[in-house]
Amino acid sequence: MKQERQERMRIDKYLKVSRILKRRTVSKELALNERIEINGRVVKPSHEVNPGDIVAITFGNRRLEVRVLSVQDVKRKQEAADLYEIVSETRIEDPAS
């Protein structure tokens, strides 16, 4: 039964647990500023992420897209990398320069 409960997690927590971002507050701030998308939709920090979802994060001049493989509370850095796979990583050019 506990395993069923772990198939969903808030996006702000997921980004911290998976170590894509260092702090949950940073994840929350990015979501509040409409810089996080799940499956092409802008989401709030409380939106739940599921295995198979494509998460796009825009921060600074970078856009990172990852596929969610698992949503578990991991504690080790080595295990965190198993929670996602990078789909694409692109640099965003500044139109002012």
Residue pairs with C-beta under 8 A, 6 or more apart in sequence:
6 71
6 72
6 73
7 50
7 51
7 71
8 48
8 49
8 50
8 71
9 17
9 48
9 49
9 71
10 45
10 46
10 47
10 48
10 49
11 27
11 31
11 36
11 38
11 43
11 45
11 46
11 47
11 48
11 49
11 55
12 24
12 27
12 28
12 31
12 45
12 46
13 24
13 27
14 49
14 55
14 68
14 71
14 83
15 21
15 24
15 27
15 36
15 55
15 57
16 22
16 23
16 24
16 27
17 72
17 73
17 74
17 80
17 83
18 74
18 80
18 83
18 84
19 77
19 80
19 81
20 57
20 64
20 66
20 84
21 27
21 30
21 57
21 59
27 36
27 45
28 45
30 36
30 57
30 58
30 59
31 43
31 44
31 45
31 47
32 44
32 45
34 42
35 57
35 58
35 59
36 42
36 43
36 55
36 56
36 57
36 58
37 43
37 55
37 56
38 47
38 49
38 53
38 54
38 55
38 56
39 53
39 54
40 54
40 56
49 55
49 68
49 71
50 68
50 71
51 68
51 69
51 70
51 71
52 67
52 68
53 67
53 68
54 65
54 66
54 67
54 68
54 87
55 65
55 66
55 67
55 68
55 84
56 63
56 64
56 65
57 63
57 64
57 65
57 66
58 92
61 91
61 92
61 93
61 94
62 89
62 90
62 91
62 92
63 88
63 89
63 90
63 91
63 92
64 86
64 88
64 89
65 86
65 87
65 88
65 89
66 84
66 85
66 86
66 87
67 84
67 85
67 87
68 83
68 84
69 82
69 83
69 84
69 85
70 82
70 83
71 83
72 83
74 80
74 82
74 83
